[in-house]
Amino acid sequence: MSDYQIPFNRSDPMGRELEYIASAVEGGWISGDGRFTKKCQRFLEDKLGVRRAFLTTSCTGALEMAALLLNIKPGDEIIVPSFTFVSTVNAFVLRGARPVFIDIRRDTLNMDESLLEDLITPKTRAILPVHYAGVGCAMDEIMEIARRYEVPVVEDNSHGFSGKYRDRYLGTFGELATLSFHESKNFSCGEGGALLMNEDRFVKRAEIVREKGTDRSRFFRGELDKYSWVDIGSSYLPSDMLAGFLWGQMEKYDFIQQRRRQIWDYYFARLNGWAGTNGINLPQVPPECEQSYHMFYLLMSSLEERQQVIAFLKSRGICAVFHYLPLHLSQMGLHSAGRKWDCPATEEVSDLLVRLPFYNSLAREQQDVIVEALFEYYGYQD
Ligand SMILES: *Cc1c(COP(=O)(O)O)cnc(C)c1O
């Protein structure tokens, strides 16, 4: 537990989550692929219009499955932003891939599509757009280049469930996409994720890879009289108790997204004038994007200012955080890439970004406390 009056994040039941966990236990099925897992998967398939969705133990697990399904081998290159969570890269490095780090745009903090084509080589085996803060990457340009060079696209859509690009849901552009249901995301079951498949050709093998390399799913459907080891794989099925919690959240999809939108809009409305006066940048959402309302961040003018603001908020019991440390400069990033990539925008943004508390049960009064603290620190009169 933290001593913060206003934590950075918390995950509260929004509906019948606890009832569904109890129901999974009472029904006698708490391993994977039970009733609630199926409900969640169908919801994702219907909502997003993907061919298939498989719940996984995490988004990290879903990314690992993607690397397995694409047969990533030592020496294969993947193009990935340095400004992301380690798992986007690590899942592929586990298979021996060499990351090629692409810099980000300074407006959306997404992969800079104008740099993409020059990074493609005959060894490129995947492009990994991360829809930062649930604001879509430039998918028209990225998909056009990917198709021209016949390179598969895997969208890390951890932030962007419910977000759209040109009226189409994020996660439906690439051959594969992943979602996270970690506690810090819009919809959560503590630890969880999903692999989204937009092509039928992945489904059969994904089922095997997810079940430790066995054809147990076919056995359970009565298609085989025994199951056996047929491929490589691992354990990527979440317990149906977790799926029960997640289903409780998914049933509240509209309510949760509406809440998050109110929280985001309120921060923006209250902070816009202050930001303009103090040279602080607020998130930008291009007109072709409908964001997912995953986070609210500020871009300060310097690293010192960023650190001081976080410290001041902390002194007021408010937990604000920063991320991501550039992966291309990390020990493992340098080692796995075998060279130092040049990502100046990533390095700059990484020093300037502050994330404000953002979670489904964040009350307006708490937002007022946060906003007033920022105003006070800057001596700003509303
Ligand atoms: C949260 C996150 C992940 C990892 O999600 P887990 O479900 O915790 O494995 C991966 N990529 C990005 C961009 C994330 O924000």
The ligand as an ORCA input file, in Angstrom:
! r2SCAN-3c Opt
* xyz 0 1
  C       1.268     -2.575    -20.057
  C       2.044     -2.705    -21.313
  C       2.570     -3.938    -21.762
  C       2.595     -5.173    -20.909
  O       1.393     -5.554    -20.457
  P       1.297     -6.780    -19.435
  O      -0.133     -7.187    -19.569
  O       1.640     -6.239    -18.089
  O       2.237     -7.835    -19.879
  C       3.170     -3.997    -23.004
  N       3.269     -2.912    -23.779
  C       2.814     -1.708    -23.387
  C       2.942     -0.557    -24.313
  C       2.194     -1.565    -22.141
  O       1.769     -0.372    -21.734
*
